[in-house]
Amino acid sequence: MADINLFSALADALPDVCSQVVRKTALDAQGNIQAHIQANDQVDTGFMLGSVYTQTSDGSTYKGGEKALPETEAPEDTKTTAHVAVAAEYGAYQNYGTRFIPARPFFEPGMEEARQGMDAAMALIEQKWNEVAG
């Protein structure tokens, strides 16, 4: 069997693979955050639920609206950066609470769940790399 060095091909493919992981993680986070908003019974008009968005180098799911905060600045022109945000101006009050209303966290729990998926995907990439590197 011939000894073939695949490191160059692996290194070339890594940015695209990582980009896919980042994009999927961000979209998963968006969905998780929305699920927590629903589970916390924080849906009245549906505006906050619909204001959760993801922004990657591929584009944005931002919908805007009359009471929406401005969209965050686009991520640097890198495929391994994503933003997940809530455009409802009152989202932080709902998430962290005030002296008048209790905190009902949705953002951090949703992000944490997505991070676990990203960790698993990155571990799989590492495993595949090690199999090739042998």
DOMIDO-611875 format. One record per atom (N, C-alpha, C): residue number from 1; atom name; x, y, z. Coordinates in pm, 1 decimal. Example, Ala and Ser with C-alpha at 12.3 -4.5 7.8 and 13.67 -1.06 7.14 Angstrom:
2
@num->1 atome->N xx->1319.0 yy->-569.0 zz->780.0
@num->1 atome->CA xx->1230.0 yy->-450.0 zz->780.0
@num->1 atome->C xx->1320.0 yy->-330.0 zz->780.0
@num->2 atome->N xx->1285.0 yy->-225.0 zz->708.0
@num->2 atome->CA xx->1367.0 yy->-106.0 zz->714.0
@num->2 atome->C xx->1290.0 yy->3.0 zz->787.0
END
This chain:
134
@num->1 atome->N xx->84.3 yy->-117.3 zz->0.0
@num->1 atome->CA xx->0.0 yy->0.0 zz->0.0
@num->1 atome->C xx->89.1 yy->123.9 zz->0.0
@num->2 atome->N xx->58.6 yy->218.0 zz->-84.4
@num->2 atome->CA xx->139.3 yy->339.4 zz->-95.5
@num->2 atome->C xx->109.6 yy->432.9 zz->20.0
@num->3 atome->N xx->213.2 yy->501.4 zz->64.8
@num->3 atome->CA xx->198.1 yy->599.5 zz->171.6
@num->3 atome->C xx->155.4 yy->732.0 zz->107.6
@num->4 atome->N xx->35.6 yy->775.8 zz->135.1
@num->4 atome->CA xx->-17.8 yy->897.5 zz->73.7
@num->4 atome->C xx->-37.9 yy->1001.2 zz->182.7
@num->5 atome->N xx->16.4 yy->1120.8 zz->160.6
@num->5 atome->CA xx->1.6 yy->1229.6 zz->256.5
@num->5 atome->C xx->-124.6 yy->1308.3 zz->223.2
@num->6 atome->N xx->-225.7 yy->1296.6 zz->306.9
@num->6 atome->CA xx->-353.6 yy->1363.6 zz->284.4
@num->6 atome->C xx->-369.0 yy->1491.9 zz->364.8
@num->7 atome->N xx->-264.4 yy->1531.7 zz->437.0
@num->7 atome->CA xx->-277.5 yy->1648.5 zz->524.1
@num->7 atome->C xx->-312.9 yy->1775.3 zz->446.8
@num->8 atome->N xx->-258.1 yy->1793.9 zz->330.2
@num->8 atome->CA xx->-287.8 yy->1913.1 zz->250.7
@num->8 atome->C xx->-435.6 yy->1916.3 zz->213.3
@num->9 atome->N xx->-488.1 yy->1803.6 zz->168.5
@num->9 atome->CA xx->-630.0 yy->1797.4 zz->131.8
@num->9 atome->C xx->-719.0 yy->1818.6 zz->254.1
@num->10 atome->N xx->-679.0 yy->1760.4 zz->367.4
@num->10 atome->CA xx->-755.6 yy->1778.8 zz->490.3
@num->10 atome->C xx->-754.6 yy->1925.2 zz->533.7
@num->11 atome->N xx->-638.2 yy->1987.5 zz->529.4
@num->11 atome->CA xx->-625.5 yy->2127.5 zz->570.1
@num->11 atome->C xx->-708.9 yy->2217.5 zz->480.0
@num->12 atome->N xx->-714.1 yy->2186.3 zz->351.0
@num->12 atome->CA xx->-794.6 yy->2265.9 zz->257.6
@num->12 atome->C xx->-944.1 yy->2250.5 zz->285.0
@num->13 atome->N xx->-985.9 yy->2132.4 zz->327.4
@num->13 atome->CA xx->-1128.5 yy->2105.9 zz->351.5
@num->13 atome->C xx->-1175.7 yy->2156.2 zz->487.5
@num->14 atome->N xx->-1086.2 yy->2173.8 zz->582.1
@num->14 atome->CA xx->-1123.3 yy->2208.0 zz->719.1
@num->14 atome->C xx->-1204.1 yy->2337.6 zz->731.7
@num->15 atome->N xx->-1166.7 yy->2447.4 zz->666.1
@num->15 atome->CA xx->-1247.2 yy->2569.8 zz->680.1
@num->15 atome->C xx->-1393.3 yy->2552.4 zz->636.4
@num->16 atome->N xx->-1415.7 yy->2477.6 zz->528.1
@num->16 atome->CA xx->-1553.4 yy->2456.6 zz->482.8
@num->16 atome->C xx->-1632.1 yy->2370.2 zz->580.1
@num->17 atome->N xx->-1567.4 yy->2268.8 zz->633.6
@num->17 atome->CA xx->-1634.1 yy->2181.7 zz->730.3
@num->17 atome->C xx->-1667.4 yy->2260.5 zz->857.6
@num->18 atome->N xx->-1572.3 yy->2339.0 zz->905.4
@num->18 atome->CA xx->-1596.1 yy->2420.3 zz->1026.0
@num->18 atome->C xx->-1705.6 yy->2522.9 zz->1000.7
@num->19 atome->N xx->-1709.1 yy->2579.7 zz->880.6
@num->19 atome->CA xx->-1813.9 yy->2675.1 zz->844.6
@num->19 atome->C xx->-1952.2 yy->2610.2 zz->853.8
@num->20 atome->N xx->-1962.3 yy->2487.9 zz->807.0
@num->20 atome->CA xx->-2090.0 yy->2416.7 zz->814.0
@num->20 atome->C xx->-2131.1 yy->2393.1 zz->959.1
@num->21 atome->N xx->-2034.2 yy->2359.2 zz->1043.2
@num->21 atome->CA xx->-2063.0 yy->2336.2 zz->1185.3
@num->21 atome->C xx->-2110.8 yy->2465.8 zz->1250.8
@num->22 atome->N xx->-2042.7 yy->2576.9 zz->1222.0
@num->22 atome->CA xx->-2080.6 yy->2705.9 zz->1281.2
@num->22 atome->C xx->-2220.2 yy->2745.3 zz->1236.3
@num->23 atome->N xx->-2249.7 yy->2732.8 zz->1107.5
@num->23 atome->CA xx->-2382.2 yy->2769.6 zz->1055.9
@num->23 atome->C xx->-2491.2 yy->2683.9 zz->1120.0
@num->24 atome->N xx->-2468.4 yy->2552.8 zz->1126.3
@num->24 atome->CA xx->-2568.5 yy->2463.4 zz->1186.6
@num->24 atome->C xx->-2586.5 yy->2494.6 zz->1334.5
@num->25 atome->N xx->-2476.3 yy->2520.7 zz->1404.9
@num->25 atome->CA xx->-2484.2 yy->2552.1 zz->1546.8
@num->25 atome->C xx->-2565.0 yy->2679.3 zz->1569.7
@num->26 atome->N xx->-2541.6 yy->2781.1 zz->1488.5
@num->26 atome->CA xx->-2614.8 yy->2907.4 zz->1503.1
@num->26 atome->C xx->-2763.6 yy->2887.2 zz->1476.6
@num->27 atome->N xx->-2796.9 yy->2814.0 zz->1372.9
@num->27 atome->CA xx->-2938.4 yy->2789.2 zz->1343.6
@num->27 atome->C xx->-3003.1 yy->2702.4 zz->1450.7
@num->28 atome->N xx->-2927.4 yy->2606.1 zz->1503.8
@num->28 atome->CA xx->-2977.9 yy->2525.5 zz->1615.5
@num->28 atome->C xx->-3003.3 yy->2613.4 zz->1736.9
@num->29 atome->N xx->-2910.4 yy->2705.7 zz->1763.7
@num->29 atome->CA xx->-2926.6 yy->2796.7 zz->1877.3
@num->29 atome->C xx->-3052.1 yy->2880.2 zz->1861.0
@num->30 atome->N xx->-3075.6 yy->2931.4 zz->1741.6
@num->30 atome->CA xx->-3196.6 yy->3009.1 zz->1715.0
@num->30 atome->C xx->-3321.8 yy->2926.6 zz->1747.2
@num->31 atome->N xx->-3324.9 yy->2804.9 zz->1699.2
@num->31 atome->CA xx->-3439.9 yy->2718.2 zz->1725.6
@num->31 atome->C xx->-3454.3 yy->2684.5 zz->1873.3
@num->32 atome->N xx->-3342.2 yy->2659.8 zz->1940.3
@num->32 atome->CA xx->-3346.2 yy->2628.6 zz->2083.9
@num->32 atome->C xx->-3397.4 yy->2746.8 zz->2164.9
@num->33 atome->N xx->-3350.2 yy->2865.8 zz->2131.3
@num->33 atome->CA xx->-3394.4 yy->2986.8 zz->2201.3
@num->33 atome->C xx->-3544.2 yy->3004.8 zz->2183.2
@num->34 atome->N xx->-3591.0 yy->2987.0 zz->2062.3
@num->34 atome->CA xx->-3735.1 yy->2999.8 zz->2036.6
@num->34 atome->C xx->-3813.7 yy->2893.9 zz->2112.9
@num->35 atome->N xx->-3759.8 yy->2774.3 zz->2122.4
@num->35 atome->CA xx->-3827.1 yy->2668.4 zz->2198.7
@num->35 atome->C xx->-3835.2 yy->2704.2 zz->2346.4
@num->36 atome->N xx->-3730.1 yy->2764.3 zz->2401.2
@num->36 atome->CA xx->-3732.4 yy->2804.9 zz->2542.1
@num->36 atome->C xx->-3831.2 yy->2919.2 zz->2564.8
@num->37 atome->N xx->-3840.9 yy->3009.9 zz->2471.0
@num->37 atome->CA xx->-3939.6 yy->3118.3 zz->2482.9
@num->37 atome->C xx->-4079.7 yy->3058.4 zz->2491.7
@num->38 atome->N xx->-4106.3 yy->2960.7 zz->2407.5
@num->38 atome->CA xx->-4238.3 yy->2895.5 zz->2410.5
@num->38 atome->C xx->-4257.1 yy->2816.7 zz->2540.1
@num->39 atome->N xx->-4155.0 yy->2743.0 zz->2581.2
@num->39 atome->CA xx->-4166.1 yy->2662.6 zz->2702.9
@num->39 atome->C xx->-4184.6 yy->2750.6 zz->2826.6
@num->40 atome->N xx->-4126.5 yy->2870.4 zz->2824.6
@num->40 atome->CA xx->-4140.0 yy->2964.1 zz->2936.2
@num->40 atome->C xx->-4272.3 yy->3040.6 zz->2932.0
@num->41 atome->N xx->-4354.0 yy->3011.5 zz->2833.8
@num->41 atome->CA xx->-4482.2 yy->3081.4 zz->2815.0
@num->41 atome->C xx->-4460.9 yy->3233.0 zz->2802.1
@num->42 atome->N xx->-4361.6 yy->3269.6 zz->2718.4
@num->42 atome->CA xx->-4329.9 yy->3410.0 zz->2695.8
@num->42 atome->C xx->-4380.6 yy->3457.5 zz->2560.0
@num->43 atome->N xx->-4482.2 yy->3391.5 zz->2509.6
@num->43 atome->CA xx->-4538.7 yy->3429.4 zz->2380.5
@num->43 atome->C xx->-4672.2 yy->3497.2 zz->2404.8
@num->44 atome->N xx->-4677.2 yy->3624.8 zz->2373.5
@num->44 atome->CA xx->-4801.9 yy->3699.8 zz->2383.7
@num->44 atome->C xx->-4844.9 yy->3735.4 zz->2241.6
@num->45 atome->N xx->-4771.3 yy->3824.1 zz->2178.4
@num->45 atome->CA xx->-4801.8 yy->3861.0 zz->2040.0
@num->45 atome->C xx->-4722.6 yy->3777.6 zz->1940.5
@num->46 atome->N xx->-4616.1 yy->3713.5 zz->1986.5
@num->46 atome->CA xx->-4529.9 yy->3635.7 zz->1898.6
@num->46 atome->C xx->-4413.5 yy->3716.5 zz->1842.8
@num->47 atome->N xx->-4410.4 yy->3847.2 zz->1875.6
@num->47 atome->CA xx->-4304.6 yy->3931.9 zz->1821.1
@num->47 atome->C xx->-4166.6 yy->3888.9 zz->1869.8
@num->48 atome->N xx->-4150.1 yy->3867.3 zz->2000.5
@num->48 atome->CA xx->-4019.2 yy->3829.1 zz->2052.4
@num->48 atome->C xx->-3976.1 yy->3694.7 zz->1994.3
@num->49 atome->N xx->-4067.9 yy->3601.4 zz->1986.7
@num->49 atome->CA xx->-4038.3 yy->3470.2 zz->1930.4
@num->49 atome->C xx->-3986.0 yy->3483.8 zz->1787.5
@num->50 atome->N xx->-4052.4 yy->3565.4 zz->1708.4
@num->50 atome->CA xx->-4012.2 yy->3583.7 zz->1569.3
@num->50 atome->C xx->-3890.6 yy->3672.8 zz->1551.9
@num->51 atome->N xx->-3852.4 yy->3743.2 zz->1658.6
@num->51 atome->CA xx->-3739.4 yy->3834.9 zz->1646.3
@num->51 atome->C xx->-3604.3 yy->3768.3 zz->1669.1
@num->52 atome->N xx->-3604.1 yy->3642.9 zz->1708.6
@num->52 atome->CA xx->-3477.8 yy->3571.3 zz->1726.4
@num->52 atome->C xx->-3421.5 yy->3544.2 zz->1586.1
@num->53 atome->N xx->-3296.1 yy->3580.3 zz->1566.8
@num->53 atome->CA xx->-3239.1 yy->3562.1 zz->1433.2
@num->53 atome->C xx->-3093.3 yy->3518.8 zz->1438.8
@num->54 atome->N xx->-3048.2 yy->3469.4 zz->1324.5
@num->54 atome->CA xx->-2911.5 yy->3423.1 zz->1306.5
@num->54 atome->C xx->-2850.2 yy->3499.2 zz->1190.8
@num->55 atome->N xx->-2723.2 yy->3534.1 zz->1207.6
@num->55 atome->CA xx->-2651.1 yy->3604.1 zz->1102.3
@num->55 atome->C xx->-2516.4 yy->3535.1 zz->1081.8
@num->56 atome->N xx->-2493.1 yy->3489.3 zz->958.8
@num->56 atome->CA xx->-2366.6 yy->3426.2 zz->922.9
@num->56 atome->C xx->-2312.4 yy->3492.9 zz->797.5
@num->57 atome->N xx->-2198.5 yy->3447.8 zz->751.4
@num->57 atome->CA xx->-2142.8 yy->3502.5 zz->627.9
@num->57 atome->C xx->-2231.2 yy->3469.5 zz->508.3
@num->58 atome->N xx->-2319.9 yy->3372.3 zz->523.6
@num->58 atome->CA xx->-2412.3 yy->3335.3 zz->416.3
@num->58 atome->C xx->-2537.8 yy->3421.2 zz->412.7
@num->59 atome->N xx->-2563.9 yy->3499.1 zz->517.6
@num->59 atome->CA xx->-2683.4 yy->3582.4 zz->521.2
@num->59 atome->C xx->-2743.4 yy->3588.3 zz->660.1
@num->60 atome->N xx->-2865.1 yy->3641.7 zz->665.2
@num->60 atome->CA xx->-2930.5 yy->3666.3 zz->793.4
@num->60 atome->C xx->-3076.2 yy->3623.5 zz->787.6
@num->61 atome->N xx->-3129.6 yy->3583.0 zz->903.2
@num->61 atome->CA xx->-3272.1 yy->3551.8 zz->913.7
@num->61 atome->C xx->-3347.1 yy->3667.0 zz->980.8
@num->62 atome->N xx->-3282.5 yy->3782.9 zz->994.7
@num->62 atome->CA xx->-3341.8 yy->3901.3 zz->1059.3
@num->62 atome->C xx->-3467.4 yy->3944.6 zz->984.9
@num->63 atome->N xx->-3576.5 yy->3968.4 zz->1062.2
@num->63 atome->CA xx->-3703.8 yy->4010.5 zz->1003.3
@num->63 atome->C xx->-3736.2 yy->4156.4 zz->1031.2
@num->64 atome->N xx->-3674.1 yy->4212.9 zz->1133.3
@num->64 atome->CA xx->-3700.4 yy->4353.2 zz->1166.4
@num->64 atome->C xx->-3838.6 yy->4371.5 zz->1225.8
@num->65 atome->N xx->-3894.2 yy->4488.1 zz->1206.4
@num->65 atome->CA xx->-4025.3 yy->4519.7 zz->1259.9
@num->65 atome->C xx->-4022.1 yy->4652.0 zz->1332.3
@num->66 atome->N xx->-4139.3 yy->4703.5 zz->1359.0
@num->66 atome->CA xx->-4152.3 yy->4835.7 zz->1418.9
@num->66 atome->C xx->-4082.2 yy->4847.4 zz->1553.3
@num->67 atome->N xx->-4090.9 yy->4744.6 zz->1636.1
@num->67 atome->CA xx->-4031.8 yy->4751.2 zz->1769.8
@num->67 atome->C xx->-3902.4 yy->4671.2 zz->1780.0
@num->68 atome->N xx->-3840.1 yy->4646.3 zz->1666.9
@num->68 atome->CA xx->-3717.8 yy->4566.2 zz->1667.0
@num->68 atome->C xx->-3595.1 yy->4653.7 zz->1685.7
@num->69 atome->N xx->-3498.8 yy->4600.0 zz->1757.5
@num->69 atome->CA xx->-3369.1 yy->4664.2 zz->1765.2
@num->69 atome->C xx->-3302.2 yy->4649.5 zz->1628.8
@num->70 atome->N xx->-3206.9 yy->4736.3 zz->1595.4
@num->70 atome->CA xx->-3138.9 yy->4721.9 zz->1466.5
@num->70 atome->C xx->-3063.7 yy->4589.7 zz->1458.6
@num->71 atome->N xx->-3049.9 yy->4540.0 zz->1338.9
@num->71 atome->CA xx->-2974.1 yy->4416.6 zz->1318.3
@num->71 atome->C xx->-2829.1 yy->4440.0 zz->1358.7
@num->72 atome->N xx->-2767.0 yy->4337.2 zz->1417.0
@num->72 atome->CA xx->-2626.3 yy->4348.8 zz->1454.3
@num->72 atome->C xx->-2542.3 yy->4365.2 zz->1328.5
@num->73 atome->N xx->-2422.1 yy->4417.0 zz->1346.0
@num->73 atome->CA xx->-2332.2 yy->4428.5 zz->1231.1
@num->73 atome->C xx->-2300.5 yy->4288.7 zz->1180.4
@num->74 atome->N xx->-2288.9 yy->4278.0 zz->1049.5
@num->74 atome->CA xx->-2259.9 yy->4148.4 zz->988.9
@num->74 atome->C xx->-2126.7 yy->4096.0 zz->1040.1
@num->75 atome->N xx->-2117.4 yy->3964.8 zz->1058.3
@num->75 atome->CA xx->-1989.7 yy->3907.8 zz->1100.9
@num->75 atome->C xx->-1881.2 yy->3942.3 zz->999.7
@num->76 atome->N xx->-1759.1 yy->3948.4 zz->1048.6
@num->76 atome->CA xx->-1647.7 yy->3969.8 zz->957.4
@num->76 atome->C xx->-1659.4 yy->3868.6 zz->845.6
@num->77 atome->N xx->-1594.8 yy->3897.6 zz->735.5
@num->77 atome->CA xx->-1603.2 yy->3808.1 zz->621.0
@num->77 atome->C xx->-1527.6 yy->3678.5 zz->651.2
@num->78 atome->N xx->-1582.2 yy->3605.4 zz->744.3
@num->78 atome->CA xx->-1524.6 yy->3477.8 zz->782.1
@num->78 atome->C xx->-1636.2 yy->3375.7 zz->791.1
@num->79 atome->N xx->-1605.8 yy->3257.0 zz->755.0
@num->79 atome->CA xx->-1707.2 yy->3151.9 zz->756.5
@num->79 atome->C xx->-1721.3 yy->3085.2 zz->891.8
@num->80 atome->N xx->-1638.6 yy->3126.7 zz->986.4
@num->80 atome->CA xx->-1644.9 yy->3061.9 zz->1116.9
@num->80 atome->C xx->-1694.5 yy->3157.2 zz->1225.1
@num->81 atome->N xx->-1772.3 yy->3256.6 zz->1185.3
@num->81 atome->CA xx->-1832.3 yy->3349.8 zz->1279.9
@num->81 atome->C xx->-1982.0 yy->3357.1 zz->1253.7
@num->82 atome->N xx->-2060.4 yy->3358.4 zz->1359.6
@num->82 atome->CA xx->-2205.0 yy->3372.9 zz->1347.3
@num->82 atome->C xx->-2255.6 yy->3455.3 zz->1464.3
@num->83 atome->N xx->-2364.2 yy->3525.2 zz->1441.9
@num->83 atome->CA xx->-2432.5 yy->3598.2 zz->1549.0
@num->83 atome->C xx->-2570.6 yy->3538.5 zz->1566.0
@num->84 atome->N xx->-2612.1 yy->3524.5 zz->1690.2
@num->84 atome->CA xx->-2748.7 yy->3485.8 zz->1723.3
@num->84 atome->C xx->-2798.1 yy->3593.8 zz->1817.7
@num->85 atome->N xx->-2913.9 yy->3652.5 zz->1788.0
@num->85 atome->CA xx->-2960.5 yy->3766.2 zz->1866.7
@num->85 atome->C xx->-3112.7 yy->3766.9 zz->1875.1
@num->86 atome->N xx->-3161.4 yy->3849.8 zz->1967.0
@num->86 atome->CA xx->-3304.8 yy->3873.2 zz->1983.2
@num->86 atome->C xx->-3327.3 yy->4021.1 zz->1953.7
@num->87 atome->N xx->-3408.5 yy->4050.6 zz->1853.9
@num->87 atome->CA xx->-3429.5 yy->4189.1 zz->1812.5
@num->87 atome->C xx->-3540.2 yy->4258.7 zz->1891.4
@num->88 atome->N xx->-3621.7 yy->4184.7 zz->1963.4
@num->88 atome->CA xx->-3726.5 yy->4248.6 zz->2044.8
@num->88 atome->C xx->-3658.4 yy->4332.5 zz->2151.2
@num->89 atome->N xx->-3693.7 yy->4460.6 zz->2157.5
@num->89 atome->CA xx->-3625.8 yy->4551.9 zz->2249.6
@num->89 atome->C xx->-3643.2 yy->4511.7 zz->2396.2
@num->90 atome->N xx->-3743.4 yy->4433.6 zz->2426.4
@num->90 atome->CA xx->-3769.2 yy->4392.5 zz->2564.6
@num->90 atome->C xx->-3717.5 yy->4251.6 zz->2593.7
@num->91 atome->N xx->-3646.8 yy->4190.7 zz->2499.5
@num->91 atome->CA xx->-3597.8 yy->4054.1 zz->2516.8
@num->91 atome->C xx->-3508.6 yy->4036.6 zz->2638.8
@num->92 atome->N xx->-3420.1 yy->4132.6 zz->2662.0
@num->92 atome->CA xx->-3328.9 yy->4121.7 zz->2777.6
@num->92 atome->C xx->-3406.1 yy->4123.7 zz->2908.6
@num->93 atome->N xx->-3511.5 yy->4204.9 zz->2916.2
@num->93 atome->CA xx->-3592.0 yy->4210.2 zz->3039.0
@num->93 atome->C xx->-3661.5 yy->4076.4 zz->3064.0
@num->94 atome->N xx->-3709.2 yy->4014.3 zz->2957.1
@num->94 atome->CA xx->-3774.3 yy->3885.2 zz->2970.4
@num->94 atome->C xx->-3673.4 yy->3776.7 zz->3011.5
@num->95 atome->N xx->-3554.4 yy->3783.3 zz->2954.9
@num->95 atome->CA xx->-3452.2 yy->3682.2 zz->2982.1
@num->95 atome->C xx->-3392.9 yy->3696.8 zz->3122.5
@num->96 atome->N xx->-3355.0 yy->3818.5 zz->3159.7
@num->96 atome->CA xx->-3284.4 yy->3840.7 zz->3286.4
@num->96 atome->C xx->-3374.1 yy->3888.1 zz->3400.4
@num->97 atome->N xx->-3494.4 yy->3934.6 zz->3367.0
@num->97 atome->CA xx->-3585.3 yy->3984.1 zz->3468.6
@num->97 atome->C xx->-3554.2 yy->4128.2 zz->3507.0
@num->98 atome->N xx->-3640.2 yy->4181.4 zz->3588.7
@num->98 atome->CA xx->-3623.9 yy->4316.4 zz->3643.3
@num->98 atome->C xx->-3658.2 yy->4308.1 zz->3790.8
@num->99 atome->N xx->-3663.8 yy->4421.2 zz->3855.8
@num->99 atome->CA xx->-3705.5 yy->4415.4 zz->3996.4
@num->99 atome->C xx->-3855.0 yy->4385.9 zz->4007.9
@num->100 atome->N xx->-3926.6 yy->4396.6 zz->3895.0
@num->100 atome->CA xx->-4070.8 yy->4372.0 zz->3895.8
@num->100 atome->C xx->-4111.3 yy->4237.2 zz->3837.2
@num->101 atome->N xx->-4028.1 yy->4182.1 zz->3750.6
@num->101 atome->CA xx->-4061.9 yy->4052.0 zz->3690.2
@num->101 atome->C xx->-3944.2 yy->3956.1 zz->3708.2
@num->102 atome->N xx->-3973.2 yy->3829.9 zz->3734.0
@num->102 atome->CA xx->-3865.0 yy->3733.1 zz->3753.6
@num->102 atome->C xx->-3796.3 yy->3700.3 zz->3620.6
@num->103 atome->N xx->-3672.8 yy->3661.3 zz->3629.2
@num->103 atome->CA xx->-3599.4 yy->3616.4 zz->3510.9
@num->103 atome->C xx->-3660.5 yy->3486.3 zz->3461.0
@num->104 atome->N xx->-3672.1 yy->3477.1 zz->3331.0
@num->104 atome->CA xx->-3714.2 yy->3352.5 zz->3267.0
@num->104 atome->C xx->-3616.8 yy->3328.1 zz->3151.7
@num->105 atome->N xx->-3499.9 yy->3274.9 zz->3185.5
@num->105 atome->CA xx->-3393.2 yy->3261.5 zz->3086.4
@num->105 atome->C xx->-3433.6 yy->3175.4 zz->2966.9
@num->106 atome->N xx->-3403.1 yy->3224.6 zz->2850.4
@num->106 atome->CA xx->-3422.3 yy->3149.2 zz->2727.5
@num->106 atome->C xx->-3297.3 yy->3154.4 zz->2641.0
@num->107 atome->N xx->-3223.0 yy->3264.2 zz->2647.9
@num->107 atome->CA xx->-3108.7 yy->3281.5 zz->2558.4
@num->107 atome->C xx->-2993.5 yy->3187.9 zz->2594.1
@num->108 atome->N xx->-2944.9 yy->3196.3 zz->2716.7
@num->108 atome->CA xx->-2831.0 yy->3113.9 zz->2756.7
@num->108 atome->C xx->-2862.1 yy->2964.4 zz->2750.8
@num->109 atome->N xx->-2980.2 yy->2919.8 zz->2798.1
@num->109 atome->CA xx->-3008.6 yy->2775.9 zz->2785.5
@num->109 atome->C xx->-3010.4 yy->2729.3 zz->2639.1
@num->110 atome->N xx->-3066.2 yy->2811.6 zz->2550.8
@num->110 atome->CA xx->-3068.6 yy->2774.8 zz->2409.0
@num->110 atome->C xx->-2930.1 yy->2769.3 zz->2347.9
@num->111 atome->N xx->-2845.5 yy->2864.3 zz->2386.7
@num->111 atome->CA xx->-2708.0 yy->2864.8 zz->2336.3
@num->111 atome->C xx->-2629.8 yy->2744.8 zz->2390.6
@num->112 atome->N xx->-2650.6 yy->2713.3 zz->2517.2
@num->112 atome->CA xx->-2578.9 yy->2600.7 zz->2578.2
@num->112 atome->C xx->-2614.8 yy->2469.3 zz->2509.4
@num->113 atome->N xx->-2741.4 yy->2450.9 zz->2478.8
@num->113 atome->CA xx->-2782.2 yy->2329.0 zz->2409.1
@num->113 atome->C xx->-2716.1 yy->2321.1 zz->2272.0
@num->114 atome->N xx->-2707.1 yy->2433.4 zz->2202.9
@num->114 atome->CA xx->-2643.0 yy->2435.6 zz->2071.2
@num->114 atome->C xx->-2492.7 yy->2409.4 zz->2083.3
@num->115 atome->N xx->-2431.1 yy->2461.4 zz->2189.5
@num->115 atome->CA xx->-2287.7 yy->2439.3 zz->2210.2
@num->115 atome->C xx->-2256.8 yy->2290.7 zz->2224.7
@num->116 atome->N xx->-2344.4 yy->2218.6 zz->2291.0
@num->116 atome->CA xx->-2323.1 yy->2075.0 zz->2307.9
@num->116 atome->C xx->-2320.1 yy->2005.0 zz->2172.2
@num->117 atome->N xx->-2408.6 yy->2045.6 zz->2082.0
@num->117 atome->CA xx->-2407.8 yy->1989.4 zz->1946.7
@num->117 atome->C xx->-2281.2 yy->2025.1 zz->1871.3
@num->118 atome->N xx->-2235.2 yy->2147.9 zz->1889.7
@num->118 atome->CA xx->-2111.2 yy->2190.5 zz->1823.8
@num->118 atome->C xx->-1992.4 yy->2112.1 zz->1877.8
@num->119 atome->N xx->-1988.4 yy->2092.7 zz->2008.4
@num->119 atome->CA xx->-1879.7 yy->2014.5 zz->2068.1
@num->119 atome->C xx->-1876.7 yy->1872.8 zz->2009.1
@num->120 atome->N xx->-1992.6 yy->1813.5 zz->1993.7
@num->120 atome->CA xx->-2000.4 yy->1677.7 zz->1938.2
@num->120 atome->C xx->-1953.4 yy->1676.1 zz->1792.7
@num->121 atome->N xx->-1994.0 yy->1775.7 zz->1715.9
@num->121 atome->CA xx->-1952.8 yy->1782.1 zz->1575.0
@num->121 atome->C xx->-1802.0 yy->1801.9 zz->1564.0
@num->122 atome->N xx->-1745.4 yy->1886.9 zz->1648.1
@num->122 atome->CA xx->-1601.2 yy->1910.5 zz->1643.8
@num->122 atome->C xx->-1524.4 yy->1786.7 zz->1689.7
@num->123 atome->N xx->-1577.8 yy->1713.6 zz->1785.3
@num->123 atome->CA xx->-1514.1 yy->1589.2 zz->1829.3
@num->123 atome->C xx->-1513.3 yy->1486.9 zz->1715.7
@num->124 atome->N xx->-1621.0 yy->1483.2 zz->1638.2
@num->124 atome->CA xx->-1626.9 yy->1392.0 zz->1524.4
@num->124 atome->C xx->-1524.2 yy->1431.2 zz->1418.3
@num->125 atome->N xx->-1508.6 yy->1560.0 zz->1394.3
@num->125 atome->CA xx->-1406.9 yy->1606.5 zz->1299.1
@num->125 atome->C xx->-1267.7 yy->1565.1 zz->1347.9
@num->126 atome->N xx->-1243.0 yy->1583.7 zz->1476.5
@num->126 atome->CA xx->-1113.9 yy->1544.5 zz->1533.0
@num->126 atome->C xx->-1090.8 yy->1394.8 zz->1518.9
@num->127 atome->N xx->-1194.6 yy->1315.8 zz->1543.2
@num->127 atome->CA xx->-1183.0 yy->1170.4 zz->1531.1
@num->127 atome->C xx->-1148.2 yy->1131.1 zz->1387.7
@num->128 atome->N xx->-1217.5 yy->1191.1 zz->1291.6
@num->128 atome->CA xx->-1190.9 yy->1160.3 zz->1150.1
@num->128 atome->C xx->-1049.1 yy->1201.2 zz->1111.4
@num->129 atome->N xx->-1007.4 yy->1317.2 zz->1160.7
@num->129 atome->CA xx->-871.3 yy->1364.5 zz->1133.0
@num->129 atome->C xx->-769.0 yy->1264.3 zz->1185.5
@num->130 atome->N xx->-791.3 yy->1218.0 zz->1308.7
@num->130 atome->CA xx->-698.2 yy->1123.3 zz->1370.5
@num->130 atome->C xx->-696.2 yy->988.9 zz->1297.7
@num->131 atome->N xx->-811.4 yy->947.4 zz->1244.3
@num->131 atome->CA xx->-816.6 yy->822.4 zz->1169.2
@num->131 atome->C xx->-729.9 yy->832.2 zz->1043.6
@num->132 atome->N xx->-737.1 yy->947.3 zz->977.5
@num->132 atome->CA xx->-657.9 yy->966.8 zz->856.1
@num->132 atome->C xx->-510.2 yy->982.4 zz->889.5
@num->133 atome->N xx->-485.0 yy->1055.5 zz->998.5
@num->133 atome->CA xx->-346.4 yy->1081.7 zz->1037.5
@num->133 atome->C xx->-278.5 yy->954.3 zz->1088.3
@num->134 atome->N xx->-362.2 yy->865.0 zz->1139.0
@num->134 atome->CA xx->-320.3 yy->735.8 zz->1186.4
@num->134 atome->C xx->-202.2 yy->736.6 zz->1270.1
END
